[in-house]
């Protein structure tokens, strides 16, 4: 069993924020792979399903970004899993917009959701980094991250989310390189 967490903030006012792209990724995966209904659990929203042969629990913490780790820790303890079973989908300033990279472990790069998860688990979890691009100057970061995607970006956003969902079986199998390659190929094609 695996737990896949999408990071974001609850509430309709945040729905299209770049910071909520982790929520968007999980919603798309759930739809493409026919996951079960949403349940309120672990201080968040949970959907249960299969990707290929793997059972995957999708979790969107309802605790706001800075406390995401509370929900993640609760889910891992309930299923008696460690962070090797954890994959976190999150926005990444240091990647060009709509690029997707996967890594295991590492720092938080100032991301409060990742920092919270490290406080409630440890740092050795897989991260699906969903590029949102950098606004160019550190004074503009907060507005960029908490800003909505522009209308001109919606096609690229939908393409990235669809590619992530379509290639998700490779991620479920643990083949991160094949996942990244397939996402890139789908986005080019």
Buried (B, 14 or more C-beta within 10 A) or exposed (E): EBBBBBBBBBEEEBBBBBBBBBBBBBBBBBEBBEBEEBEEBBBBBBBBBBBEEBEBBBBBBBBBBEBBBBBBBBBBEEEEBEBEBBBBBBBBBEBEBBBBBBEBEEEBEEBBBBBBBBBBBEBEBBBBBBBBBBBEEEEEBEEBBBBEBEEEBEEEBEBBBBBBBBBBBBBBBEBBEBBBEBBBEBBEE
